[in-house]
């Protein structure tokens, strides 16, 4: 596989979509004169409904989904350390069994009727966010080579006219070391790890801190 600078990385066989998403040529900046003509469409998407931050239930009065409920909180900053308020963060992850509620998930793993696996939250005035979900299960991404994807949570960040997608990994997962994206991150992989901290909330089994940085040499890894 090649990264955006054209350097070949010997990471072995991976899933088909990773190869398709990898740039083949050096990335080029869009000229300012062209960029100024773009129509900002992201703010219209930053409309969320009540309780979308809680993925553990389809609705407030519905049963909680199977598995371990967790909480993820953190801040969103740019490369200068400025806290980004009013940003839309969309979240999705597999259920407790490692199954996505998606038409293209043909794994045959169990579907949890009380878990959709999708939610949204908007960062507050301090650039902070918080959501709850079910700790996802690992799943067999490539049955032909026996490669499992470690448990992870997808996060889409929309702020201004830009949208970036990243993943939060969990510490000490046995499949982290063989994950193609984790290998591409190299020594920067720790930036995409949720940091476990103690919680006194009786409704939550574990809490994780995941601070997101957009841009700069210490940026969170984005797809």
MDAnalysis code that builds the backbone (N, CA, C; Angstrom):
import MDAnalysis as mda
import numpy as np

u = mda.Universe.empty(669, n_residues=223, atom_resindex=np.repeat(np.arange(223), 3), trajectory=True)
u.add_TopologyAttr("name", ["N", "CA", "C"] * 223)
u.add_TopologyAttr("resid", np.arange(1, 224))
u.add_TopologyAttr("resname", ["UNK", "UNK", "UNK", "UNK", "UNK", "UNK", "UNK", "UNK", "UNK", "UNK", "UNK", "UNK", "UNK", "UNK", "UNK", "UNK", "UNK", "UNK", "UNK", "UNK", "UNK", "UNK", "UNK", "UNK", "UNK", "UNK", "UNK", "UNK", "UNK", "UNK", "UNK", "UNK", "UNK", "UNK", "UNK", "UNK", "UNK", "UNK", "UNK", "UNK", "UNK", "UNK", "UNK", "UNK", "UNK", "UNK", "UNK", "UNK", "UNK", "UNK", "UNK", "UNK", "UNK", "UNK", "UNK", "UNK", "UNK", "UNK", "UNK", "UNK", "UNK", "UNK", "UNK", "UNK", "UNK", "UNK", "UNK", "UNK", "UNK", "UNK", "UNK", "UNK", "UNK", "UNK", "UNK", "UNK", "UNK", "UNK", "UNK", "UNK", "UNK", "UNK", "UNK", "UNK", "UNK", "UNK", "UNK", "UNK", "UNK", "UNK", "UNK", "UNK", "UNK", "UNK", "UNK", "UNK", "UNK", "UNK", "UNK", "UNK", "UNK", "UNK", "UNK", "UNK", "UNK", "UNK", "UNK", "UNK", "UNK", "UNK", "UNK", "UNK", "UNK", "UNK", "UNK", "UNK", "UNK", "UNK", "UNK", "UNK", "UNK", "UNK", "UNK", "UNK", "UNK", "UNK", "UNK", "UNK", "UNK", "UNK", "UNK", "UNK", "UNK", "UNK", "UNK", "UNK", "UNK", "UNK", "UNK", "UNK", "UNK", "UNK", "UNK", "UNK", "UNK", "UNK", "UNK", "UNK", "UNK", "UNK", "UNK", "UNK", "UNK", "UNK", "UNK", "UNK", "UNK", "UNK", "UNK", "UNK", "UNK", "UNK", "UNK", "UNK", "UNK", "UNK", "UNK", "UNK", "UNK", "UNK", "UNK", "UNK", "UNK", "UNK", "UNK", "UNK", "UNK", "UNK", "UNK", "UNK", "UNK", "UNK", "UNK", "UNK", "UNK", "UNK", "UNK", "UNK", "UNK", "UNK", "UNK", "UNK", "UNK", "UNK", "UNK", "UNK", "UNK", "UNK", "UNK", "UNK", "UNK", "UNK", "UNK", "UNK", "UNK", "UNK", "UNK", "UNK", "UNK", "UNK", "UNK", "UNK", "UNK", "UNK", "UNK", "UNK", "UNK", "UNK", "UNK", "UNK", "UNK", "UNK", "UNK"])
u.atoms.positions = np.array([
    [0.845, -1.188, 0.000],
    [0.000, 0.000, 0.000],
    [0.884, 1.243, 0.000],
    [0.392, 2.348, -0.596],
    [1.144, 3.595, -0.626],
    [0.420, 4.648, 0.193],
    [1.182, 5.467, 0.915],
    [0.562, 6.564, 1.633],
    [0.491, 7.790, 0.731],
    [0.073, 8.948, 1.303],
    [-0.148, 10.140, 0.483],
    [1.142, 10.697, -0.110],
    [2.311, 10.299, 0.416],
    [3.575, 10.787, -0.115],
    [4.163, 9.821, -1.143],
    [3.443, 8.726, -1.436],
    [3.908, 7.790, -2.423],
    [4.857, 6.741, -1.880],
    [5.063, 6.698, -0.545],
    [5.979, 5.725, 0.040],
    [5.272, 4.390, 0.201],
    [5.915, 3.302, -0.201],
    [5.324, 1.981, -0.077],
    [5.485, 1.464, 1.344],
    [4.401, 0.919, 1.887],
    [4.409, 0.387, 3.232],
    [4.083, -1.100, 3.177],
    [4.974, -1.918, 3.664],
    [4.789, -3.362, 3.607],
    [3.948, -3.836, 4.783],
    [2.634, -3.761, 4.632],
    [1.760, -4.162, 5.722],
    [0.975, -5.416, 5.376],
    [1.239, -5.998, 4.215],
    [0.588, -7.250, 3.858],
    [-0.824, -7.045, 3.355],
    [-1.552, -8.154, 3.269],
    [-2.905, -8.112, 2.746],
    [-3.830, -7.355, 3.700],
    [-4.753, -6.632, 3.138],
    [-5.683, -5.850, 3.952],
    [-7.060, -5.948, 3.319],
    [-8.010, -5.158, 3.832],
    [-9.335, -5.189, 3.236],
    [-9.335, -4.363, 1.952],
    [-10.270, -4.652, 1.062],
    [-10.276, -4.032, -0.259],
    [-10.485, -2.525, -0.213],
    [-11.342, -2.051, 0.699],
    [-11.657, -0.623, 0.707],
    [-10.469, 0.219, 1.126],
    [-9.584, -0.282, 1.988],
    [-8.411, 0.483, 2.394],
    [-7.534, 0.790, 1.186],
    [-7.376, -0.177, 0.302],
    [-6.560, 0.023, -0.891],
    [-7.193, 1.075, -1.800],
    [-8.514, 1.055, -1.900],
    [-9.203, 2.001, -2.771],
    [-9.142, 3.428, -2.227],
    [-9.036, 3.578, -0.903],
    [-9.051, 4.907, -0.304],
    [-7.671, 5.529, -0.202],
    [-6.632, 4.780, -0.542],
    [-5.271, 5.286, -0.393],
    [-4.870, 6.106, -1.612],
    [-4.467, 7.365, -1.440],
    [-4.065, 8.195, -2.583],
    [-2.880, 7.594, -3.318],
    [-2.900, 7.694, -4.637],
    [-1.817, 7.181, -5.472],
    [-0.795, 8.278, -5.807],
    [-1.213, 9.545, -5.674],
    [-0.327, 10.645, -6.012],
    [-0.249, 11.613, -4.834],
    [0.755, 12.465, -4.862],
    [0.933, 13.461, -3.821],
    [-0.297, 14.377, -3.757],
    [-0.771, 14.665, -2.540],
    [-1.937, 15.524, -2.384],
    [-1.573, 16.967, -2.709],
    [-2.514, 17.704, -3.274],
    [-2.299, 19.100, -3.639],
    [-3.328, 19.983, -2.939],
    [-2.877, 21.139, -2.472],
    [-3.789, 22.079, -1.822],
    [-4.688, 22.739, -2.861],
    [-5.943, 22.964, -2.486],
    [-6.877, 23.668, -3.364],
    [-6.551, 25.156, -3.303],
    [-6.348, 25.831, -4.413],
    [-6.021, 27.263, -4.401],
    [-7.090, 28.078, -3.675],
    [-6.654, 29.113, -2.965],
    [-7.591, 29.939, -2.199],
    [-8.663, 30.564, -3.081],
    [-8.297, 30.955, -4.282],
    [-9.272, 31.595, -5.165],
    [-10.408, 30.640, -5.521],
    [-10.091, 29.355, -5.599],
    [-11.120, 28.347, -5.881],
    [-11.872, 27.986, -4.608],
    [-11.133, 27.871, -3.516],
    [-11.736, 27.465, -2.247],
    [-12.800, 28.462, -1.797],
    [-12.569, 29.746, -2.058],
    [-13.515, 30.780, -1.625],
    [-14.848, 30.672, -2.352],
    [-14.866, 29.972, -3.489],
    [-16.112, 29.852, -4.243],
    [-16.978, 28.691, -3.762],
    [-16.422, 27.850, -2.865],
    [-17.196, 26.713, -2.375],
    [-18.383, 27.186, -1.547],
    [-19.483, 26.499, -1.684],
    [-20.675, 26.840, -0.898],
    [-20.626, 26.081, 0.418],
    [-20.655, 26.767, 1.557],
    [-20.626, 26.054, 2.845],
    [-21.941, 25.323, 3.095],
    [-21.862, 24.006, 3.136],
    [-23.084, 23.221, 3.309],
    [-23.121, 22.479, 4.635],
    [-22.006, 22.427, 5.357],
    [-21.949, 21.653, 6.596],
    [-22.866, 22.182, 7.692],
    [-22.973, 23.514, 7.926],
    [-23.828, 23.973, 9.029],
    [-25.247, 23.432, 8.988],
    [-25.778, 23.193, 7.809],
    [-27.146, 22.673, 7.716],
    [-27.245, 21.261, 8.264],
    [-26.109, 20.544, 8.299],
    [-26.108, 19.189, 8.811],
    [-26.001, 19.159, 10.333],
    [-25.616, 20.277, 10.939],
    [-25.385, 20.307, 12.377],
    [-26.685, 20.493, 13.150],
    [-27.672, 19.713, 12.811],
    [-28.949, 19.722, 13.518],
    [-29.133, 18.336, 14.104],
    [-29.182, 18.257, 15.410],
    [-29.302, 16.941, 16.029],
    [-30.512, 16.903, 16.950],
    [-30.984, 15.710, 17.203],
    [-32.167, 15.519, 18.032],
    [-31.771, 15.162, 19.459],
    [-32.688, 15.339, 20.358],
    [-32.447, 15.023, 21.755],
    [-32.115, 13.536, 21.918],
    [-31.165, 13.259, 22.790],
    [-30.750, 11.896, 23.140],
    [-29.961, 11.177, 22.044],
    [-29.571, 11.878, 20.968],
    [-28.735, 11.226, 19.954],
    [-27.337, 10.911, 20.477],
    [-26.967, 11.514, 21.608],
    [-25.659, 11.270, 22.202],
    [-25.607, 9.922, 22.930],
    [-26.767, 9.311, 23.162],
    [-26.842, 8.049, 23.891],
    [-27.181, 6.913, 22.924],
    [-26.154, 6.166, 22.498],
    [-26.352, 5.077, 21.551],
    [-26.766, 3.782, 22.234],
    [-26.770, 3.779, 23.569],
    [-27.078, 2.543, 24.291],
    [-28.560, 2.191, 24.224],
    [-29.395, 3.160, 23.835],
    [-30.833, 2.929, 23.697],
    [-31.315, 3.562, 22.394],
    [-32.252, 2.906, 21.746],
    [-32.837, 3.465, 20.534],
    [-33.663, 4.701, 20.859],
    [-34.314, 4.689, 22.004],
    [-35.100, 5.810, 22.501],
    [-35.045, 5.758, 24.024],
    [-35.307, 6.894, 24.691],
    [-35.175, 6.939, 26.154],
    [-35.939, 5.852, 26.898],
    [-37.100, 5.450, 26.413],
    [-37.909, 4.471, 27.129],
    [-37.738, 3.041, 26.625],
    [-36.805, 2.833, 25.707],
    [-36.562, 1.502, 25.169],
    [-35.520, 0.762, 26.015],
    [-35.491, -0.578, 25.934],
    [-34.488, -1.347, 26.692],
    [-33.075, -1.001, 26.250],
    [-32.137, -1.113, 27.176],
    [-30.747, -0.872, 26.841],
    [-30.206, -2.017, 25.997],
    [-29.303, -1.708, 25.088],
    [-28.723, -2.709, 24.199],
    [-27.867, -3.706, 24.973],
    [-27.609, -4.843, 24.341],
    [-26.754, -5.859, 24.950],
    [-25.318, -5.363, 25.048],
    [-24.607, -5.865, 26.049],
    [-23.197, -5.544, 26.160],
    [-22.886, -4.547, 27.250],
    [-21.657, -4.066, 27.231],
    [-21.144, -3.176, 28.271],
    [-21.300, -1.714, 27.870],
    [-22.083, -0.924, 28.626],
    [-22.235, 0.493, 28.298],
    [-20.980, 1.279, 28.683],
    [-20.506, 2.119, 27.765],
    [-19.327, 2.931, 28.025],
    [-19.628, 4.389, 27.706],
    [-18.780, 5.257, 28.215],
    [-18.894, 6.692, 27.948],
    [-17.578, 7.176, 27.361],
    [-17.674, 8.031, 26.352],
    [-16.492, 8.627, 25.739],
    [-16.641, 10.142, 25.805],
    [-15.634, 10.809, 26.315],
    [-15.674, 12.264, 26.380],
    [-14.309, 12.830, 26.032],
    [-14.299, 14.090, 25.620],
    [-13.033, 14.709, 25.265],
    [-13.247, 16.100, 24.713],
    [-12.211, 16.641, 24.113],
    [-12.264, 17.970, 23.517],
    [-11.858, 17.892, 22.051],
    [-12.261, 18.902, 21.296],
    [-11.884, 19.048, 19.891],
    [-11.104, 20.351, 19.749],
    [-9.870, 20.259, 19.259],
    [-9.001, 21.429, 19.100],
    [-8.361, 21.444, 17.710],
    [-7.906, 22.634, 17.319],
    [-7.116, 22.705, 16.087],
    [-5.638, 22.657, 16.443],
    [-4.777, 22.777, 15.446],
    [-3.343, 22.626, 15.673],
    [-2.763, 23.703, 16.580],
    [-3.458, 24.831, 16.731],
    [-2.993, 25.912, 17.610],
    [-3.517, 25.768, 19.035],
    [-4.286, 24.710, 19.285],
    [-4.840, 24.505, 20.620],
    [-6.173, 25.185, 20.842],
    [-6.699, 25.834, 19.808],
    [-7.987, 26.508, 19.935],
    [-9.115, 25.493, 20.018],
    [-9.964, 25.623, 21.036],
    [-11.096, 24.725, 21.203],
    [-12.158, 25.033, 20.156],
    [-12.659, 24.009, 19.494],
    [-13.615, 24.185, 18.403],
    [-15.027, 23.915, 18.907],
    [-15.803, 24.940, 19.015],
    [-17.176, 24.808, 19.504],
    [-18.150, 24.705, 18.333],
    [-19.284, 24.091, 18.586],
    [-20.322, 23.988, 17.569],
    [-20.002, 23.023, 16.447],
    [-19.025, 22.132, 16.645],
    [-18.685, 21.145, 15.619],
    [-19.596, 19.927, 15.760],
    [-19.974, 19.362, 14.642],
    [-20.818, 18.173, 14.629],
    [-19.943, 16.923, 14.642],
    [-20.166, 16.051, 15.617],
    [-19.460, 14.770, 15.694],
    [-20.482, 13.656, 15.531],
    [-20.318, 12.875, 14.475],
    [-21.190, 11.727, 14.230],
    [-20.441, 10.458, 14.632],
    [-21.143, 9.555, 15.294],
    [-20.525, 8.360, 15.862],
    [-21.208, 7.118, 15.326],
    [-20.423, 6.079, 15.021],
    [-21.030, 4.790, 14.705],
    [-20.046, 3.684, 15.082],
    [-20.596, 2.568, 15.537],
    [-19.756, 1.427, 15.893],
    [-20.557, 0.136, 15.843],
    [-19.840, -0.988, 15.802],
    [-20.470, -2.300, 15.787],
    [-21.099, -2.590, 17.149],
    [-22.013, -3.542, 17.177],
    [-22.647, -3.891, 18.441],
    [-21.743, -4.800, 19.280],
    [-22.284, -5.266, 20.375],
    [-21.549, -6.106, 21.314],
    [-20.981, -7.360, 20.648],
    [-21.642, -7.849, 19.619],
    [-21.223, -9.068, 18.937],
    [-20.285, -8.799, 17.764],
    [-20.036, -7.528, 17.444],
    [-19.192, -7.192, 16.307],
    [-19.950, -7.030, 15.006],
    [-21.254, -6.775, 15.076],
    [-22.108, -6.643, 13.891],
    [-22.552, -5.190, 13.722],
    [-22.431, -4.679, 12.494],
    [-22.957, -3.353, 12.160],
    [-24.402, -3.486, 11.693],
    [-25.198, -2.486, 11.997],
    [-26.577, -2.459, 11.500],
    [-26.548, -1.835, 10.106],
    [-26.017, -2.596, 9.164],
    [-25.808, -2.075, 7.821],
    [-26.111, -3.174, 6.822],
    [-26.717, -2.805, 5.696],
    [-27.128, -3.783, 4.699],
    [-25.947, -4.548, 4.118],
    [-24.736, -3.945, 4.163],
    [-23.575, -4.599, 3.581],
    [-22.793, -5.435, 4.595],
    [-23.272, -5.491, 5.831],
    [-22.624, -6.360, 6.816],
    [-23.216, -7.759, 6.681],
    [-22.497, -8.625, 6.015],
    [-22.952, -9.989, 5.769],
    [-22.200, -11.005, 6.622],
    [-21.753, -10.557, 7.795],
    [-20.940, -11.420, 8.645],
    [-21.723, -12.569, 9.252],
    [-23.039, -12.415, 9.365],
    [-23.842, -13.450, 10.001],
    [-23.839, -13.371, 11.510],
    [-23.126, -12.388, 12.069],
    [-23.113, -12.207, 13.519],
    [-24.474, -11.703, 13.995],
    [-24.719, -11.805, 15.277],
    [-26.026, -11.499, 15.841],
    [-26.361, -10.008, 15.753],
    [-27.572, -9.698, 15.353],
    [-28.085, -8.330, 15.364],
    [-28.781, -8.084, 16.690],
    [-28.514, -6.947, 17.285],
    [-29.195, -6.540, 18.511],
    [-30.299, -5.563, 18.117],
    [-31.538, -5.959, 18.307],
    [-32.670, -5.128, 17.898],
    [-32.766, -3.833, 18.710],
    [-32.041, -3.742, 19.799],
    [-32.056, -2.537, 20.628],
    [-30.815, -1.667, 20.425],
    [-30.099, -1.913, 19.327],
    [-28.888, -1.134, 19.058],
    [-28.792, -0.781, 17.587],
    [-28.851, 0.521, 17.304],
    [-28.671, 0.998, 15.932],
    [-27.210, 1.305, 15.635],
    [-26.470, 1.720, 16.655],
    [-25.043, 1.975, 16.477],
    [-24.711, 3.276, 15.798],
    [-25.624, 4.263, 15.844],
    [-25.385, 5.563, 15.218],
    [-25.853, 6.666, 16.149],
    [-25.074, 7.742, 16.244],
    [-25.452, 8.861, 17.097],
    [-24.732, 10.129, 16.685],
    [-25.126, 11.245, 17.301],
    [-24.508, 12.532, 16.978],
    [-24.454, 13.402, 18.221],
    [-23.467, 14.288, 18.250],
    [-23.334, 15.249, 19.336],
    [-22.650, 16.493, 18.773],
    [-22.905, 17.639, 19.363],
    [-22.273, 18.891, 18.956],
    [-21.405, 19.397, 20.105],
    [-20.178, 19.797, 19.810],
    [-19.285, 20.278, 20.853],
    [-19.848, 21.547, 21.484],
    [-19.650, 21.687, 22.806],
    [-20.219, 22.819, 23.540],
    [-19.328, 24.052, 23.427],
    [-19.592, 25.052, 24.238],
    [-18.853, 26.312, 24.177],
    [-17.381, 26.133, 24.521],
    [-17.049, 25.068, 25.218],
    [-15.657, 24.794, 25.596],
    [-15.001, 23.776, 24.669],
    [-15.674, 23.460, 23.545],
    [-15.117, 22.497, 22.606],
    [-15.162, 21.067, 23.108],
    [-16.009, 20.799, 24.100],
    [-16.086, 19.469, 24.695],
    [-17.255, 18.679, 24.119],
    [-17.138, 17.354, 24.191],
    [-18.217, 16.479, 23.741],
    [-18.294, 15.278, 24.672],
    [-19.410, 14.585, 24.638],
    [-19.593, 13.387, 25.443],
    [-20.696, 12.540, 24.822],
    [-20.472, 11.245, 24.740],
    [-21.529, 10.352, 24.265],
    [-21.405, 9.002, 24.952],
    [-22.469, 8.233, 24.884],
    [-22.492, 6.884, 25.435],
    [-22.784, 5.889, 24.315],
    [-22.183, 4.730, 24.432],
    [-22.444, 3.680, 23.459],
    [-22.179, 2.330, 24.107],
    [-22.320, 1.284, 23.340],
    [-21.998, -0.063, 23.798],
    [-20.592, -0.417, 23.335],
    [-19.792, -0.966, 24.231],
    [-18.441, -1.367, 23.852],
    [-18.521, -2.344, 22.685],
    [-17.941, -1.984, 21.532],
    [-18.104, -2.821, 20.327],
    [-17.294, -4.107, 20.396],
    [-17.755, -5.096, 19.661],
    [-17.005, -6.339, 19.547],
    [-16.074, -6.305, 18.360],
    [-15.013, -7.096, 18.408],
    [-14.137, -7.264, 17.244],
    [-14.867, -8.112, 16.208],
    [-14.450, -8.013, 14.951],
    [-15.106, -8.816, 13.924],
    [-14.089, -9.290, 12.884],
    [-14.421, -10.375, 12.220],
    [-13.539, -10.969, 11.222],
    [-13.676, -10.203, 9.910],
    [-12.729, -9.326, 9.634],
    [-12.795, -8.477, 8.446],
    [-12.415, -9.227, 7.177],
    [-11.464, -10.146, 7.282],
    [-11.007, -10.920, 6.129],
    [-10.985, -12.402, 6.483],
    [-12.104, -13.105, 6.263],
    [-12.133, -14.542, 6.563],
    [-11.089, -15.334, 5.782],
    [-10.738, -14.862, 4.565],
    [-9.802, -15.609, 3.725],
    [-8.391, -15.626, 4.284],
    [-8.038, -14.613, 5.077],
    [-6.696, -14.589, 5.666],
    [-6.762, -14.590, 7.195],
    [-7.974, -14.704, 7.744],
    [-8.129, -14.798, 9.187],
    [-7.764, -13.532, 9.926],
    [-8.013, -12.356, 9.312],
    [-7.666, -11.102, 9.982],
    [-8.891, -10.466, 10.636],
    [-8.734, -10.189, 11.924],
    [-9.790, -9.547, 12.707],
    [-9.518, -8.060, 12.847],
    [-10.573, -7.272, 12.850],
    [-10.446, -5.858, 13.176],
    [-10.660, -5.701, 14.670],
    [-9.795, -4.941, 15.342],
    [-9.977, -4.725, 16.773],
    [-11.210, -3.866, 17.033],
    [-11.724, -3.909, 18.237],
    [-12.871, -3.068, 18.580],
    [-12.482, -1.601, 18.400],
    [-13.388, -0.810, 17.845],
    [-13.095, 0.588, 17.566],
    [-14.410, 1.348, 17.386],
    [-14.321, 2.664, 17.468],
    [-15.474, 3.544, 17.271],
    [-15.116, 4.555, 16.192],
    [-15.998, 4.724, 15.211],
    [-15.802, 5.711, 14.150],
    [-16.363, 7.066, 14.599],
    [-15.623, 8.134, 14.272],
    [-16.086, 9.489, 14.559],
    [-15.872, 10.357, 13.324],
    [-16.935, 11.012, 12.895],
    [-16.862, 11.968, 11.790],
    [-16.933, 13.372, 12.371],
    [-15.957, 14.220, 12.008],
    [-15.882, 15.581, 12.542],
    [-16.222, 16.560, 11.433],
    [-17.289, 17.349, 11.616],
    [-17.671, 18.370, 10.650],
    [-17.617, 19.730, 11.330],
    [-16.777, 20.618, 10.783],
    [-16.629, 21.960, 11.365],
    [-16.333, 22.924, 10.231],
    [-17.141, 23.954, 10.088],
    [-16.985, 24.844, 8.944],
    [-17.419, 24.118, 7.685],
    [-16.525, 24.029, 6.701],
    [-16.859, 23.337, 5.452],
    [-16.047, 22.058, 5.292],
    [-15.428, 21.598, 6.363],
    [-14.582, 20.410, 6.292],
    [-15.208, 19.247, 7.049],
    [-14.909, 18.035, 6.590],
    [-15.346, 16.826, 7.281],
    [-14.193, 15.830, 7.288],
    [-13.858, 15.353, 8.478],
    [-12.792, 14.382, 8.654],
    [-13.329, 13.189, 9.423],
    [-12.796, 12.012, 9.134],
    [-13.249, 10.786, 9.800],
    [-12.061, 10.131, 10.477],
    [-12.247, 9.733, 11.721],
    [-11.200, 9.064, 12.471],
    [-11.778, 7.867, 13.203],
    [-10.931, 7.151, 13.924],
    [-11.363, 6.004, 14.717],
    [-10.704, 6.051, 16.084],
    [-11.473, 5.750, 17.108],
    [-10.919, 5.603, 18.453],
    [-10.722, 4.119, 18.726],
    [-9.497, 3.753, 19.057],
    [-9.181, 2.378, 19.410],
    [-9.191, 2.215, 20.933],
    [-9.162, 0.973, 21.380],
    [-9.172, 0.663, 22.804],
    [-7.814, 0.092, 23.200],
    [-7.287, 0.493, 24.357],
    [-5.968, 0.003, 24.768],
    [-5.970, -1.491, 25.065],
    [-4.812, -2.102, 24.825],
    [-4.558, -3.504, 25.183],
    [-5.438, -4.502, 24.428],
    [-5.909, -4.112, 23.242],
    [-6.674, -5.048, 22.424],
    [-5.708, -5.919, 21.628],
    [-5.896, -7.241, 21.628],
    [-4.937, -8.129, 20.958],
    [-4.840, -7.926, 19.450],
    [-5.899, -7.386, 18.817],
    [-5.883, -7.216, 17.364],
    [-5.359, -5.854, 16.916],
    [-4.983, -4.999, 17.863],
    [-4.457, -3.685, 17.491],
    [-3.178, -3.808, 16.656],
    [-2.307, -4.711, 17.064],
    [-0.985, -4.817, 16.429],
    [-1.058, -5.236, 14.971],
    [-2.110, -5.945, 14.580],
    [-2.215, -6.432, 13.198],
    [-3.175, -5.610, 12.352],
    [-3.727, -4.535, 12.906],
    [-4.678, -3.720, 12.160],
    [-3.940, -2.828, 11.160],
    [-4.313, -2.851, 9.861],
    [-3.595, -2.057, 8.854],
    [-3.529, -0.574, 9.166],
    [-4.630, 0.006, 9.653],
    [-4.613, 1.434, 9.966],
    [-3.677, 1.732, 11.124],
    [-3.679, 0.862, 12.129],
    [-2.789, 1.053, 13.268],
    [-1.328, 0.977, 12.823],
    [-1.031, 0.083, 11.889],
    [0.331, -0.047, 11.380],
    [0.736, 1.226, 10.628],
    [-0.190, 1.793, 9.860],
    [0.102, 3.034, 9.137],
    [0.399, 4.190, 10.086],
    [-0.235, 4.190, 11.249],
    [-0.015, 5.269, 12.219],
    [1.363, 5.190, 12.852],
    [1.926, 4.000, 12.943],
    [3.244, 3.850, 13.548],
    [3.265, 4.298, 14.989],
    [4.272, 5.112, 15.339],
    [4.416, 5.587, 16.712],
    [3.315, 6.549, 17.124],
    [2.535, 7.028, 16.157],
    [1.455, 7.972, 16.467],
    [0.159, 7.276, 16.871],
    [0.185, 5.957, 16.923],
    [-1.037, 5.202, 17.214],
    [-1.654, 5.586, 18.551],
    [-0.825, 5.946, 19.532],
    [-1.345, 6.294, 20.868],
    [-2.316, 7.466, 20.822],
    [-2.185, 8.328, 19.811],
    [-3.099, 9.476, 19.705],
    [-4.519, 9.041, 19.406],
    [-4.688, 7.840, 18.875],
    [-6.016, 7.338, 18.539],
    [-6.523, 6.310, 19.543],
    [-5.865, 6.244, 20.691],
    [-6.308, 5.350, 21.755],
    [-7.157, 6.114, 22.764],
    [-8.310, 5.578, 23.116],
    [-9.076, 6.139, 24.211],
    [-8.367, 5.824, 25.519],
    [-8.325, 6.816, 26.412],
    [-7.633, 6.639, 27.684],
    [-8.647, 6.351, 28.781],
    [-8.518, 5.198, 29.390],
    [-9.450, 4.754, 30.417],
    [-9.303, 5.598, 31.675],
    [-10.431, 6.014, 32.250],
    [-10.384, 6.698, 33.546],
    [-11.562, 6.246, 34.404],
    [-11.418, 6.431, 35.687],
    [-12.412, 5.930, 36.639],
    [-13.693, 6.757, 36.579],
    [-14.828, 6.082, 36.634],
    [-16.117, 6.764, 36.648],
    [-16.943, 6.283, 37.832],
    [-17.750, 7.177, 38.367],
    [-18.629, 6.831, 39.486],
    [-20.073, 6.675, 39.025],
    [-20.285, 6.806, 37.721],
    [-21.633, 6.661, 37.153],
    [-22.025, 5.184, 37.173],
    [-23.068, 4.851, 37.905],
    [-23.472, 3.449, 38.059],
    [-24.047, 2.873, 36.770],
    [-24.446, 3.731, 35.820],
    [-25.010, 3.247, 34.563],
    [-23.937, 2.935, 33.522],
    [-22.680, 3.257, 33.840],
    [-21.578, 3.092, 32.903],
    [-20.551, 2.122, 33.479],
    [-20.105, 1.188, 32.645],
    [-19.079, 0.238, 33.087],
    [-17.674, 0.828, 32.991],
    [-17.405, 1.579, 31.918],
    [-16.087, 2.173, 31.729],
    [-16.217, 3.526, 31.042],
    [-15.273, 4.424, 31.348],
    [-15.237, 5.739, 30.713],
    [-13.884, 5.937, 30.038],
    [-13.917, 6.581, 28.875],
    [-12.698, 6.826, 28.109],
    [-12.605, 8.302, 27.731],
    [-11.385, 8.820, 27.757],
    [-11.126, 10.179, 27.286],
    [-10.459, 10.096, 25.919],
    [-11.002, 10.832, 24.966],
    [-10.443, 10.831, 23.612],
    [-10.437, 12.267, 23.110],
    [-9.290, 12.923, 23.219],
    [-9.137, 14.305, 22.772],
    [-8.704, 14.320, 21.320],
    [-9.413, 15.086, 20.501],
    [-9.191, 15.100, 19.055],
    [-8.493, 16.397, 18.646],
    [-7.416, 16.262, 17.890],
    [-6.674, 17.429, 17.393],
    [-6.704, 17.396, 15.872],
    [-7.130, 18.499, 15.278],
    [-7.217, 18.615, 13.825],
    [-6.047, 19.464, 13.308],
    [-5.190, 18.861, 12.508],
    [-4.082, 19.587, 11.911],
    [-2.853, 19.621, 12.804],
    [-1.702, 19.930, 12.192],
    [-0.453, 20.055, 12.928],
    [0.270, 18.736, 13.113],
    [1.455, 18.787, 13.708],
    [2.284, 17.592, 13.846],
    [1.767, 16.630, 14.899],
    [0.890, 17.096, 15.770],
    [0.328, 16.227, 16.815],
    [-1.132, 15.862, 16.541],
    [-1.505, 15.899, 15.281],
    [-2.911, 15.679, 14.923],
    [-3.323, 14.231, 15.155],
    [-4.613, 14.075, 15.441],
    [-5.220, 12.758, 15.455],
    [-5.171, 12.199, 14.040],
    [-4.995, 10.889, 13.903],
    [-4.921, 10.277, 12.575],
    [-6.318, 10.213, 11.965],
    [-6.469, 10.775, 10.759],
    [-7.731, 10.747, 10.041],
    [-7.599, 9.893, 8.800],
    [-8.705, 9.244, 8.419],
    [-8.719, 8.404, 7.222],
    [-8.626, 9.282, 5.978],
])
